[in-house]
């Protein structure tokens, strides 16, 4: 049902479109606010447990999306989905890195994270297209039932996972007693910033491309699919590049240069949007690997969640600026 939320709430539940937009924005803000607290909970009580809780909340959120009524239902569903996303964010990377370390192959984290992200994005395109077909042929009720079943399958996958042992860089309990006790190195912020800026530029370019006018529903769908697939291809490329701060800074610099080019020559915007998405896909697994190598075992989820929160905050700013430009 990805991409059909707005249509569902406006046309089927008769919630005014501006109100739905505000509710969805509130959900994005909630994710940003909840990222770090849920990251601390994951580090404190277990990454597998955090994934299970997040998946369970996701199922509840999908149920409310389907059965909820009016603005209250839309808001409740949006907040539940945000909470589920926040619980899973950061915990997934931390659990993967610990698993690779427990197997004696920590260097494999980058490759596995990159390919997992690439497959996720490619699957998202397929599921989005499939959702549109299901709703058109069998109706929204069937679409929501399939969505809930898929979320429940994710919950079963999370429950089947095994919590790997803590790495031996330091005792887990030493820093897990409170959020302020754990230390995230300053170098993490140098890894976060370039990728967050690149993601904001990519989101703004995509928004400007989609709202350029003269495009129907089919054209917009094709644009979104192309941009998403470009990001998936970037993640696959990122599996083979060095995960260093210099590489992230270089990718961000290229992204800024492409943005300046598209501003100077608007006809280049379609190509620039695709290239920015490609660069963003490359940068994400590189940053994830660099962060996990740098931080202590007791703050892995928090560090990854902090990066995700920065991404969402800067993307929100980028979309707001793009909206002003379009107006």
C-alpha positions as CSV (number, residue, x, y, z in Angstrom):
1,X,0.0,0.0,0.0
2,X,3.0,2.3,-0.2
3,X,2.1,5.3,-2.2
4,X,-1.7,4.8,-1.7
5,X,-2.1,6.2,1.9
6,X,-3.1,9.6,0.7
7,X,-5.6,8.2,-1.8
8,X,-7.1,6.0,0.9
9,X,-7.6,8.6,3.5
10,X,-8.8,11.3,1.2
11,X,-11.1,9.4,-1.2
12,X,-12.2,6.4,1.0
13,X,-12.1,7.9,4.5
14,X,-13.0,11.5,3.4
15,X,-10.3,13.2,5.4
16,X,-9.4,16.6,3.8
17,X,-6.1,16.4,1.8
18,X,-4.4,19.3,3.7
19,X,-5.2,17.6,7.0
20,X,-3.8,14.2,5.8
21,X,-0.6,16.0,4.6
22,X,-0.2,17.6,8.0
23,X,-0.8,14.2,9.7
24,X,1.8,12.5,7.5
25,X,4.2,15.3,8.3
26,X,3.5,14.8,12.0
27,X,4.4,11.1,11.6
28,X,7.7,12.0,10.0
29,X,8.5,14.4,12.8
30,X,7.6,11.7,15.3
31,X,10.1,9.3,13.8
32,X,12.8,12.0,14.0
33,X,12.0,12.6,17.7
34,X,11.8,8.9,18.6
35,X,14.9,7.7,16.8
36,X,17.5,8.2,19.5
37,X,15.3,7.1,22.5
38,X,14.3,3.9,20.8
39,X,18.0,3.4,19.8
40,X,18.9,3.6,23.5
41,X,16.2,1.0,24.3
42,X,17.6,-1.3,21.6
43,X,21.1,-1.0,23.1
44,X,19.8,-1.5,26.6
45,X,17.4,-4.3,26.1
46,X,18.5,-6.0,22.9
47,X,18.4,-5.3,19.2
48,X,16.3,-8.4,18.4
49,X,13.7,-7.3,21.0
50,X,13.6,-3.9,19.5
51,X,13.0,-5.4,16.0
52,X,10.2,-7.5,17.4
53,X,8.5,-4.6,19.2
54,X,8.8,-2.4,16.1
55,X,7.3,-5.1,13.8
56,X,4.4,-5.7,16.2
57,X,3.7,-2.0,16.3
58,X,3.9,-1.9,12.5
59,X,1.1,-4.6,12.3
60,X,-1.1,-2.6,14.7
61,X,-0.4,0.5,12.6
62,X,-1.5,-1.2,9.4
63,X,-4.7,-2.4,11.2
64,X,-5.5,1.1,12.3
65,X,-4.8,2.4,8.7
66,X,-7.4,0.0,7.4
67,X,-10.0,0.2,10.2
68,X,-9.5,3.7,11.6
69,X,-12.0,6.4,10.9
70,X,-11.5,10.1,10.3
71,X,-8.6,12.3,11.2
72,X,-8.2,10.6,14.6
73,X,-7.7,7.3,12.8
74,X,-5.2,8.7,10.4
75,X,-3.2,10.4,13.2
76,X,-3.2,7.2,15.3
77,X,-2.1,5.1,12.4
78,X,0.6,7.6,11.4
79,X,2.1,7.7,14.9
80,X,2.0,3.9,15.3
81,X,3.8,3.5,12.0
82,X,6.4,6.1,13.1
83,X,6.9,4.3,16.4
84,X,7.4,1.0,14.6
85,X,9.9,2.5,12.2
86,X,11.8,4.1,15.0
87,X,12.1,0.8,17.0
88,X,13.5,-1.0,14.0
89,X,15.8,1.9,12.8
90,X,19.3,1.4,14.1
91,X,18.6,-1.9,15.8
92,X,18.8,-3.7,12.4
93,X,22.3,-2.4,11.6
94,X,23.5,-3.0,15.2
95,X,22.2,-6.6,15.1
96,X,23.8,-7.3,11.7
97,X,27.1,-5.9,12.7
98,X,27.1,-7.9,16.0
99,X,26.2,-11.0,14.0
100,X,29.1,-10.5,11.6
101,X,31.4,-9.9,14.5
102,X,30.2,-13.0,16.3
103,X,31.0,-15.0,13.2
104,X,34.5,-13.5,13.0
105,X,33.7,-11.6,9.8
106,X,33.0,-8.0,10.7
107,X,34.3,-6.8,7.4
108,X,31.3,-8.4,5.7
109,X,28.9,-6.0,7.3
110,X,29.3,-3.4,4.6
111,X,28.6,-5.8,1.8
112,X,25.6,-7.4,3.5
113,X,24.1,-4.0,4.5
114,X,24.5,-2.7,1.0
115,X,22.9,-5.6,-0.7
116,X,20.1,-5.8,1.9
117,X,19.3,-2.1,1.3
118,X,19.5,-2.6,-2.5
119,X,17.1,-5.5,-2.4
120,X,14.8,-3.7,-0.1
121,X,14.5,-0.7,-2.5
122,X,14.0,-2.9,-5.5
123,X,11.3,-4.9,-3.6
124,X,9.7,-1.6,-2.6
125,X,9.2,-0.7,-6.3
126,X,7.7,-4.1,-7.1
127,X,5.4,-4.0,-4.1
128,X,4.3,-0.5,-4.8
129,X,3.3,-1.5,-8.4
130,X,1.7,-4.7,-7.1
131,X,-0.3,-2.7,-4.5
132,X,-1.8,-0.5,-7.2
133,X,-2.8,-3.6,-9.2
134,X,-4.4,-5.3,-6.2
135,X,-6.4,-2.3,-5.2
136,X,-7.5,-1.7,-8.8
137,X,-8.7,-5.3,-9.3
138,X,-9.9,-6.4,-5.9
139,X,-10.3,-3.2,-3.9
140,X,-8.7,-1.5,-0.9
141,X,-9.8,-4.1,1.6
142,X,-7.8,-6.8,-0.1
143,X,-4.8,-4.4,-0.4
144,X,-4.9,-3.8,3.4
145,X,-5.2,-7.5,4.1
146,X,-2.1,-8.2,2.0
147,X,-0.3,-5.3,3.7
148,X,-1.1,-6.6,7.1
149,X,-0.1,-10.2,6.2
150,X,3.3,-8.8,4.9
151,X,3.8,-6.9,8.2
152,X,3.0,-10.0,10.2
153,X,5.5,-12.0,8.1
154,X,8.1,-9.4,9.1
155,X,7.2,-9.9,12.7
156,X,7.7,-13.7,12.4
157,X,11.1,-13.0,10.7
158,X,12.1,-10.8,13.7
159,X,11.0,-13.4,16.2
160,X,13.1,-16.1,14.4
161,X,16.3,-14.0,14.7
162,X,18.9,-14.7,17.4
163,X,20.5,-12.0,19.5
164,X,24.3,-12.3,18.9
165,X,26.6,-11.9,21.9
166,X,28.0,-8.5,22.7
167,X,31.3,-7.6,21.2
168,X,34.3,-7.6,23.6
169,X,35.4,-4.1,23.1
170,X,33.8,-3.2,26.4
171,X,31.3,-4.6,28.9
172,X,27.8,-3.8,27.7
173,X,26.4,-2.9,31.1
174,X,29.1,-0.3,31.7
175,X,27.5,2.2,29.4
176,X,24.0,0.9,29.1
177,X,22.5,2.3,32.3
178,X,21.4,5.7,30.9
179,X,21.4,7.5,27.6
180,X,23.9,10.1,28.9
181,X,26.4,7.5,30.1
182,X,27.3,6.2,26.6
183,X,29.7,8.1,24.5
184,X,29.3,8.6,20.8
185,X,32.6,9.8,19.3
186,X,32.6,13.2,17.6
187,X,33.8,11.6,14.5
188,X,30.4,10.0,14.0
189,X,28.9,13.4,13.3
190,X,31.5,14.0,10.6
191,X,30.2,10.8,9.0
192,X,26.6,11.7,9.4
193,X,26.6,15.2,8.0
194,X,27.7,14.6,4.4
195,X,25.2,11.8,3.8
196,X,22.4,13.7,5.4
197,X,23.1,16.7,3.1
198,X,23.2,14.4,0.1
199,X,19.9,12.8,1.1
200,X,18.2,16.2,1.5
201,X,19.5,17.3,-2.0
202,X,18.2,14.0,-3.5
203,X,14.8,14.4,-1.9
204,X,14.5,18.0,-3.0
205,X,15.5,17.2,-6.6
206,X,13.0,14.3,-6.7
207,X,10.2,16.5,-5.5
208,X,11.0,19.2,-8.0
209,X,11.1,16.6,-10.8
210,X,7.8,15.1,-9.9
211,X,6.0,18.4,-9.5
212,X,7.3,19.9,-12.7
213,X,4.0,19.7,-14.4
214,X,2.8,17.8,-17.5
215,X,3.0,14.4,-15.9
216,X,0.1,12.0,-15.3
217,X,-0.2,9.3,-12.7
218,X,1.7,6.9,-15.0
219,X,4.5,9.4,-15.5
220,X,4.9,10.1,-11.8
221,X,4.9,6.3,-11.1
222,X,7.6,5.8,-13.6
223,X,9.7,8.7,-12.2
224,X,9.4,7.3,-8.6
225,X,10.3,3.8,-9.8
226,X,13.4,5.1,-11.7
227,X,14.6,7.2,-8.8
228,X,14.2,4.3,-6.4
229,X,15.9,1.8,-8.6
230,X,18.8,4.3,-9.0
231,X,19.2,4.4,-5.3
232,X,19.1,0.5,-5.2
233,X,21.8,0.4,-7.8
234,X,23.8,2.9,-5.7
235,X,23.6,0.6,-2.7
236,X,24.9,-2.3,-4.8
237,X,27.8,-0.2,-5.9
238,X,28.4,0.9,-2.3
239,X,29.2,-2.7,-1.3
240,X,32.6,-2.4,-3.1
241,X,33.8,1.1,-2.1
242,X,35.9,2.0,0.9
243,X,33.9,3.2,3.9
244,X,35.9,6.3,4.8
245,X,35.0,9.8,5.7
246,X,36.9,11.2,2.6
247,X,34.7,9.1,0.3
248,X,31.5,10.3,2.0
249,X,32.7,13.9,1.7
250,X,33.6,13.4,-1.9
251,X,30.1,12.0,-2.7
252,X,28.5,14.9,-0.9
253,X,30.6,17.4,-2.8
254,X,29.6,15.8,-6.1
255,X,25.9,16.0,-5.0
256,X,26.2,19.7,-4.2
257,X,27.9,20.3,-7.6
258,X,25.1,18.4,-9.4
259,X,22.4,20.5,-7.5
260,X,24.1,23.7,-8.6
261,X,24.2,22.5,-12.2
262,X,20.5,21.6,-12.2
263,X,19.7,25.0,-10.7
264,X,21.6,26.8,-13.4
265,X,20.2,24.6,-16.2
266,X,16.7,23.4,-15.2
267,X,16.5,21.0,-18.2
268,X,19.2,18.9,-16.4
269,X,16.9,18.3,-13.4
270,X,15.6,14.9,-14.5
271,X,19.1,13.5,-14.9
272,X,20.4,15.2,-11.8
273,X,17.5,13.7,-9.7
274,X,18.5,10.2,-10.8
275,X,22.2,10.8,-10.2
276,X,21.6,12.3,-6.8
277,X,19.5,9.2,-5.9
278,X,22.3,7.0,-7.1
279,X,24.9,8.9,-5.0
280,X,22.6,8.7,-1.9
281,X,22.3,5.0,-2.4
282,X,26.1,4.6,-2.6
283,X,26.7,6.7,0.5
284,X,24.2,5.0,2.9
285,X,26.0,1.6,3.3
286,X,29.4,3.3,3.4
287,X,28.3,5.5,6.3
288,X,26.6,2.6,8.1
289,X,29.9,0.5,8.0
290,X,32.0,3.5,9.0
291,X,29.8,4.2,12.0
292,X,29.6,0.6,13.2
293,X,33.4,0.3,13.1
294,X,33.9,3.6,15.0
295,X,31.5,3.3,17.9
296,X,31.6,1.1,21.0
297,X,29.3,-1.9,21.2
298,X,27.0,-0.4,23.8
299,X,25.9,2.5,21.5
300,X,25.6,0.8,18.1
301,X,21.9,1.3,17.7
302,X,22.0,4.8,19.1
303,X,24.6,5.9,16.6
304,X,22.7,4.4,13.7
305,X,19.5,6.0,14.9
306,X,21.2,9.3,15.3
307,X,22.2,9.2,11.6
308,X,18.7,8.3,10.6
309,X,17.3,11.2,12.6
310,X,19.7,13.6,11.0
311,X,18.7,12.3,7.6
312,X,15.0,12.9,8.3
313,X,15.5,16.3,9.7
314,X,17.6,17.6,6.8
315,X,15.3,15.9,4.3
316,X,12.3,17.8,5.8
317,X,14.2,21.0,5.5
318,X,15.2,20.2,1.9
319,X,11.6,19.4,0.9
320,X,10.4,22.6,2.5
321,X,12.9,24.6,0.5
322,X,11.9,22.7,-2.7
323,X,8.3,23.6,-2.0
324,X,9.1,27.3,-1.7
325,X,11.1,27.0,-5.0
326,X,8.2,25.4,-6.7
327,X,5.8,28.0,-5.4
